[in-house]
Amino acid sequence: MADQPDLSLGAIFRSVWNGMLDVFVRLRFLSLVGLLIYLVAGILGFVAPDIADNPLLREGLDAIKTILILPLEIAIYRLLILRETTSNYDFAIFAPRFRRLLGWTAVLWALITLPPYLPGLIAPSEDADSIATIATAIVVVVLLLRLAILFPAIAVDAPGASLRNVLADTKARSWLILKSFFIVLLPVLAGLLAVGLISELDDLPSWWSAARIAFDSPLELLATVLAATTASRLYGWIGHQVKGVPI
Protein backbone atom coordinates (compact mmCIF):
# COMPACT_ATOMS: atom_id res chain seq x y z
CA MET A 1 0.00 0.00 0.00
CA ALA A 2 1.33 3.43 -0.92
CA ASP A 3 2.29 5.76 1.90
CA GLN A 4 -0.35 8.32 2.78
CA PRO A 5 0.63 11.90 1.92
CA ASP A 6 1.39 14.37 4.69
CA LEU A 7 -1.73 16.54 4.89
CA SER A 8 -0.69 18.79 7.75
CA LEU A 9 -1.19 22.53 7.28
CA GLY A 10 2.50 23.11 6.65
CA ALA A 11 2.74 20.30 4.10
CA ILE A 12 -0.37 21.49 2.26
CA PHE A 13 0.93 25.07 2.15
CA ARG A 14 4.34 24.02 0.81
CA SER A 15 2.87 21.66 -1.77
CA VAL A 16 0.44 24.21 -3.18
CA TRP A 17 2.88 27.12 -3.22
CA ASN A 18 5.53 24.96 -4.89
CA GLY A 19 2.92 24.05 -7.49
CA MET A 20 2.12 27.74 -7.94
CA LEU A 21 5.78 28.51 -8.65
CA ASP A 22 5.82 25.66 -11.18
CA VAL A 23 2.80 27.22 -12.91
CA PHE A 24 4.34 30.67 -13.16
CA VAL A 25 7.60 29.22 -14.52
CA ARG A 26 6.20 26.74 -17.03
CA LEU A 27 3.02 28.59 -17.99
CA ARG A 28 4.55 32.06 -18.26
CA PHE A 29 2.65 33.13 -21.37
CA LEU A 30 -0.72 31.92 -20.11
CA SER A 31 -0.07 33.62 -16.77
CA LEU A 32 0.53 36.90 -18.59
CA VAL A 33 -2.69 36.38 -20.57
CA GLY A 34 -4.54 35.81 -17.31
CA LEU A 35 -3.10 38.99 -15.83
CA LEU A 36 -4.13 40.89 -18.96
CA ILE A 37 -7.70 39.57 -18.67
CA TYR A 38 -7.95 40.81 -15.08
CA LEU A 39 -6.34 44.14 -15.96
CA VAL A 40 -8.69 44.79 -18.89
CA ALA A 41 -11.73 43.86 -16.77
CA GLY A 42 -10.54 46.19 -14.02
CA ILE A 43 -9.92 49.04 -16.47
CA LEU A 44 -13.36 48.59 -18.02
CA GLY A 45 -14.94 48.82 -14.59
CA PHE A 46 -12.95 51.98 -13.90
CA VAL A 47 -13.47 53.90 -17.16
CA ALA A 48 -17.13 52.90 -17.57
CA PRO A 49 -19.08 54.12 -14.51
CA ASP A 50 -22.22 52.43 -15.83
CA ILE A 51 -20.58 49.04 -15.23
CA ALA A 52 -19.61 49.85 -11.65
CA ASP A 53 -23.04 51.27 -10.82
CA ASN A 54 -25.15 48.65 -12.59
CA PRO A 55 -25.22 45.24 -10.83
CA LEU A 56 -26.32 43.46 -14.00
CA LEU A 57 -23.45 44.87 -16.07
CA ARG A 58 -20.99 44.31 -13.25
CA GLU A 59 -21.95 40.67 -12.82
CA GLY A 60 -21.98 40.21 -16.60
CA LEU A 61 -18.40 41.47 -16.83
CA ASP A 62 -17.44 39.12 -14.00
CA ALA A 63 -19.01 36.19 -15.87
CA ILE A 64 -17.07 37.01 -19.04
CA LYS A 65 -13.84 37.31 -17.05
CA THR A 66 -14.50 33.94 -15.40
CA ILE A 67 -15.05 32.25 -18.77
CA LEU A 68 -11.99 33.84 -20.39
CA ILE A 69 -9.73 32.62 -17.59
CA LEU A 70 -10.86 28.99 -18.08
CA PRO A 71 -8.05 28.03 -20.55
CA LEU A 72 -5.48 29.03 -17.91
CA GLU A 73 -7.21 26.89 -15.28
CA ILE A 74 -7.31 23.89 -17.63
CA ALA A 75 -3.61 24.32 -18.40
CA ILE A 76 -2.83 24.42 -14.67
CA TYR A 77 -4.73 21.19 -14.00
CA ARG A 78 -3.05 19.38 -16.87
CA LEU A 79 0.39 20.66 -15.90
CA LEU A 80 0.21 19.69 -12.25
CA ILE A 81 -1.59 16.37 -12.72
CA LEU A 82 -0.36 15.14 -16.12
CA ARG A 83 2.87 17.19 -16.34
CA GLU A 84 1.63 18.51 -19.68
CA THR A 85 2.86 21.99 -20.58
CA THR A 86 1.12 24.23 -23.10
CA SER A 87 2.28 27.57 -24.46
CA ASN A 88 -1.00 28.52 -26.15
CA TYR A 89 -4.13 30.24 -24.94
CA ASP A 90 -6.52 27.62 -26.30
CA PHE A 91 -10.17 28.64 -26.06
CA ALA A 92 -11.20 25.21 -27.37
CA ILE A 93 -14.95 25.67 -27.33
CA PHE A 94 -15.53 22.51 -29.36
CA ALA A 95 -13.45 20.22 -27.13
CA PRO A 96 -15.67 18.02 -24.91
CA ARG A 97 -13.67 18.78 -21.77
CA PHE A 98 -13.89 22.52 -22.43
CA ARG A 99 -17.66 22.39 -22.99
CA ARG A 100 -18.17 20.42 -19.76
CA LEU A 101 -16.03 22.83 -17.79
CA LEU A 102 -17.78 25.80 -19.37
CA GLY A 103 -21.12 24.40 -18.27
CA TRP A 104 -19.93 23.76 -14.73
CA THR A 105 -18.29 27.19 -14.65
CA ALA A 106 -21.67 28.73 -15.41
CA VAL A 107 -23.28 26.62 -12.66
CA LEU A 108 -20.68 27.57 -10.04
CA TRP A 109 -20.73 31.22 -11.10
CA ALA A 110 -24.50 31.23 -10.55
CA LEU A 111 -24.09 29.52 -7.15
CA ILE A 112 -21.60 32.16 -6.03
CA THR A 113 -23.15 35.23 -7.66
CA LEU A 114 -26.92 34.88 -7.41
CA PRO A 115 -27.57 33.91 -3.74
CA PRO A 116 -26.79 37.41 -2.32
CA TYR A 117 -29.63 38.79 -4.47
CA LEU A 118 -32.18 36.13 -3.51
CA PRO A 119 -32.91 36.83 0.18
CA GLY A 120 -33.97 40.40 -0.57
CA LEU A 121 -36.49 39.07 -3.05
CA ILE A 122 -38.07 36.44 -0.83
CA ALA A 123 -37.48 37.51 2.80
CA PRO A 124 -40.36 39.49 4.37
CA SER A 125 -38.23 41.42 6.91
CA GLU A 126 -34.69 42.58 7.62
CA ASP A 127 -34.14 39.85 10.23
CA ALA A 128 -35.45 37.18 7.89
CA ASP A 129 -33.26 38.62 5.15
CA SER A 130 -30.16 38.26 7.34
CA ILE A 131 -31.03 34.68 8.29
CA ALA A 132 -31.71 33.77 4.66
CA THR A 133 -28.41 35.33 3.57
CA ILE A 134 -26.41 33.35 6.15
CA ALA A 135 -28.24 30.10 5.37
CA THR A 136 -27.72 30.56 1.64
CA ALA A 137 -24.01 31.31 2.12
CA ILE A 138 -23.56 28.13 4.18
CA VAL A 139 -25.28 25.99 1.56
CA VAL A 140 -23.15 27.49 -1.21
CA VAL A 141 -19.89 26.92 0.72
CA VAL A 142 -20.81 23.29 1.43
CA LEU A 143 -21.61 22.69 -2.24
CA LEU A 144 -18.36 24.28 -3.38
CA LEU A 145 -16.38 22.13 -0.97
CA ARG A 146 -18.01 18.93 -2.25
CA LEU A 147 -17.27 19.93 -5.86
CA ALA A 148 -13.64 20.86 -5.20
CA ILE A 149 -12.03 18.17 -7.40
CA LEU A 150 -14.62 18.23 -10.20
CA PHE A 151 -12.77 20.70 -12.42
CA PRO A 152 -9.37 18.97 -12.37
CA ALA A 153 -11.06 15.60 -12.93
CA ILE A 154 -12.80 16.89 -16.06
CA ALA A 155 -9.74 18.80 -17.26
CA VAL A 156 -7.53 15.70 -17.28
CA ASP A 157 -10.26 13.47 -18.77
CA ALA A 158 -10.38 11.25 -15.69
CA PRO A 159 -12.42 8.11 -16.48
CA GLY A 160 -14.67 8.60 -13.43
CA ALA A 161 -15.12 12.37 -13.72
CA SER A 162 -18.78 12.39 -12.76
CA LEU A 163 -20.72 14.28 -10.12
CA ARG A 164 -21.49 11.03 -8.32
CA ASN A 165 -17.84 10.03 -8.02
CA VAL A 166 -16.75 13.52 -7.02
CA LEU A 167 -19.31 13.53 -4.20
CA ALA A 168 -18.16 10.06 -3.14
CA ASP A 169 -14.49 11.09 -3.04
CA THR A 170 -15.15 14.30 -1.11
CA LYS A 171 -17.45 12.67 1.44
CA ALA A 172 -16.11 13.25 4.97
CA ARG A 173 -13.30 15.34 3.45
CA SER A 174 -14.87 18.78 3.83
CA TRP A 175 -12.51 19.84 6.64
CA LEU A 176 -9.42 18.86 4.62
CA ILE A 177 -10.72 20.76 1.60
CA LEU A 178 -11.69 23.81 3.63
CA LYS A 179 -8.39 24.06 5.50
CA SER A 180 -6.43 23.51 2.26
CA PHE A 181 -8.07 26.44 0.48
CA PHE A 182 -8.04 28.62 3.59
CA ILE A 183 -4.38 28.24 4.51
CA VAL A 184 -3.26 28.76 0.91
CA LEU A 185 -5.52 31.70 0.04
CA LEU A 186 -5.19 33.49 3.38
CA PRO A 187 -2.30 35.75 2.27
CA VAL A 188 -4.18 36.73 -0.89
CA LEU A 189 -7.37 37.43 1.04
CA ALA A 190 -5.38 39.55 3.47
CA GLY A 191 -3.97 41.54 0.55
CA LEU A 192 -7.38 42.10 -1.00
CA LEU A 193 -8.80 43.10 2.38
CA ALA A 194 -5.98 45.60 2.93
CA VAL A 195 -6.55 47.18 -0.47
CA GLY A 196 -10.30 47.35 0.22
CA LEU A 197 -9.79 48.99 3.62
CA ILE A 198 -7.43 51.56 2.15
CA SER A 199 -10.03 52.36 -0.51
CA GLU A 200 -12.54 53.18 2.23
CA LEU A 201 -10.32 55.87 3.74
CA ASP A 202 -11.19 59.53 3.31
CA ASP A 203 -9.04 62.01 1.40
CA LEU A 204 -7.37 59.44 -0.81
CA PRO A 205 -5.41 60.92 -3.74
CA SER A 206 -7.21 61.05 -7.06
CA TRP A 207 -4.87 58.49 -8.59
CA TRP A 208 -5.74 55.77 -6.04
CA SER A 209 -8.80 54.44 -7.91
CA ALA A 210 -6.70 53.81 -11.01
CA ALA A 211 -3.76 52.46 -8.99
CA ARG A 212 -6.04 49.98 -7.23
CA ILE A 213 -6.37 48.06 -10.51
CA ALA A 214 -2.60 47.50 -10.43
CA PHE A 215 -3.00 45.90 -6.98
CA ASP A 216 -6.22 43.96 -7.56
CA SER A 217 -5.34 42.34 -10.89
CA PRO A 218 -2.17 40.49 -9.76
CA LEU A 219 -3.95 39.41 -6.57
CA GLU A 220 -6.89 38.07 -8.60
CA LEU A 221 -4.48 36.14 -10.83
CA LEU A 222 -2.64 34.78 -7.80
CA ALA A 223 -5.91 33.68 -6.21
CA THR A 224 -6.95 31.92 -9.44
CA VAL A 225 -3.64 30.08 -9.74
CA LEU A 226 -3.62 29.09 -6.06
CA ALA A 227 -7.23 27.85 -6.18
CA ALA A 228 -6.56 25.73 -9.28
CA THR A 229 -3.32 24.43 -7.77
CA THR A 230 -5.09 23.50 -4.53
CA ALA A 231 -7.82 21.67 -6.45
CA SER A 232 -5.13 19.80 -8.41
CA ARG A 233 -3.38 18.72 -5.22
CA LEU A 234 -6.68 17.64 -3.65
CA TYR A 235 -7.43 15.60 -6.78
CA GLY A 236 -4.16 13.76 -6.25
CA TRP A 237 -4.75 13.25 -2.53
CA ILE A 238 -8.41 12.20 -2.43
CA GLY A 239 -9.65 11.71 -6.00
CA HIS A 240 -9.73 7.93 -6.06
CA GLN A 241 -13.05 7.13 -7.73
CA VAL A 242 -12.81 9.96 -10.27
CA LYS A 243 -9.56 8.36 -11.35
CA GLY A 244 -11.42 5.12 -11.95
CA VAL A 245 -9.98 3.40 -8.89
CA PRO A 246 -12.94 2.59 -6.60
CA ILE A 247 -12.04 2.07 -2.96
N, C-alpha and C positions, 0 to 999 in steps of 0.2 A: 504494500500500500504506500502511495506517495506521501511524503511528509506534508502536514498541513502548513499553509503559509502563516507567517506571523502577522496577525491582524490587530496588533496593538496600535494605539494612536500614532506613536512615533513611526512605526513601520509603514502605516498607511500614508502618512504625510510624506515620508521620504520616497515611497514608491510612486505616488502621484506626481510629486514635483520633479522627480527624475524623468518621468514620462513626459511632463510638460516641456522640459528642456530638450528632450529628444524631438518633440514636435516642432519646436521653434528652430531647431537646427536642420532637420531633414525636410520640413515642410515650410521653408522660408518664404517661397513665393505665395503659397496659399495663405500663410499668416499675414502677409502684407495685403493681400486681397481682402481678407477679413477685416483688417484694420481700416482699409479704405471704405468698406461697406459701412462700418460704424461711424466713420468720420463724415461721410456723405449724408447719412441719416441724421446725424447730429447737426450738421450745417443746415440741412433742409428745415429742421425744427426751429433753428435759430433765425434764419432769414425769412421764413414764412410764418408770421404770427398766427395765421388762420389754423395752421397745423397744431401749434401749441395750445391754442384756445378751444379747439374743437375735438372733443373726445373721440368722435368717429374717425376723423382724419388722423389723429395721433395713434390710435390703435391700429388703423390701417397701415400706417408707415411702419409700425412695429411688426406687423404680420409680414410685410414685404421683406423687412430686414431679417426676420427669423428664417424665411424661406431661402433668401440669398446666401445665408451663412451655412446652409445644409451641406454643400459640397465639401467645405472645410471639415465639418463634423464627420462626414463619411470617411474622408481621407485620414483623420485622426484614428478612428476605429480600426481601419484596415492597416494602418501603420503599427499601432501598438499591439494588435492581436495577431495579424498575419505577417507583420514585418514587410508590408508592401508600401513602397514609397511612390507617390505621384507628384509630378511637377506642374500639373494642369488644373485649372479651375474647370471642372467638368460638370456642367449643369445638365446631367444626363436624364432628361425628363422621360425618355422612353425606356430606360432601364427598369426592370421590375423592382429591384431593391430601392431605387430612387423614388418610384411611385409609391411604394409602401411607406417609406419614411416620410414622404411628403404628406400622405394621408394622416399618419400618426402625428406629424408635426402640427397639422391643422387641429387635430383633436386635443393635443396637449396645450396648444396656444389658447384654444377656447376654454379649457379647464382653468388655466392660469388667469386669463384676461377677463372672462365674462362674470365669474362669481361676485366680484366687488360691486357690480351693477345690479345684481339680482335682488339682494335684500331690500333695497330701497323701493323696488317695484312691488314686492309682495308683503313686506312687513307693515303692520298697521300702526306702529308707534316707534319712537326712538329707541326704547329699551329692546323691543322685539327686533328692531333693525340691527342692534349691536349683537344680540344673541345669534341672529341668523348669519351675520357676517363671520363671527367666530366659528360657528358650526360649519359653515361652508368652507372656510379656510382649512379647518382640520381635515375635512373629507378630501379636499384637493391635495393636501400634503401627503395623506395616507396613500392616495391613488398614485401620486408621483413616485413615492418610495417603492411601491409594488411594481412599477413599470420601469425601474431604474436600468435594467439590462436589456430592455426591449430594443432600443436603437442599435447598440453594438451587435446584437444578435442578428438583426435584419441586415445591417451594413456588411457583415462578413458572410452572409448567406448561410448562417448556421442551419443545419437540417431540422432542428426543432424550434425554430424561431416563430413560435406561436404565442398568443396571449395566455393560453392555458399553461404552457410550459414555463413561461416567464413568471406567472403567479405561483406556480409550484416551486420554482427555484428561489423565489424571494420570500416564501412563507417562513415566518419566524426569523427573518433576517432584517427586519425593519430597523432595529437599533444599529446594526452594523452599517447599513446603508446611510442612515441619518448621520451617524458620527463621522463616516467617511467624507460625505459632502461638507459637513459643517467644519471639520478641522481643516480641510483643504481650502474652502472658500472664505474662511474667516478673515484672512488678511485683505482679500479683495472687498469683502463687505465693509470692513473697517475703513478702507480707502474711499469707497463710495459714500459711506456715511459722513466721513470727514468733509468731503467735497460738498455734500448736501447741506451740512451744518454751516459751512462757510458761506454758502449761497444765501442762507437765511439772514445773515448779518446785515445791519444797516450801513449805509454810507460806503458800499463797495464801489471800487472804481468802475468806470463805464466799460472797461475792457474785460471785466471778469466774466460776463456772460459768454463772450466769444472764447475766452481762455478755458472755460469749463469744458468745452468740447474736447480740448486737447488732453484733459484729465480723464474725462468719462470714456472716451473711445478706447484707449489702451486698456483701461480697467474692464470694459465690457468684453474686449477680445480675450483678456486673461481669464475672465470668468468662464467664457465659452470653452476655451481650451482646457481649463481645469475640470469643468463639469464633464466634458467628453472623455478626458483622461480618467477621471474617477469611475465613470460608467464602464470604461474599457477594463480597468483593473477589477471592478466588481464582477464583470462578466467572467474574467479568468478565475476569480476566487470562488464564486457561487453558481455560475451558470452551467450546471451539469446537464439538465434535461434539454435546454435549448441547444446544447452541443450534440444532442442525440445520444447521450450517455445516461439513461435512467438510473436512479439510485434508490 
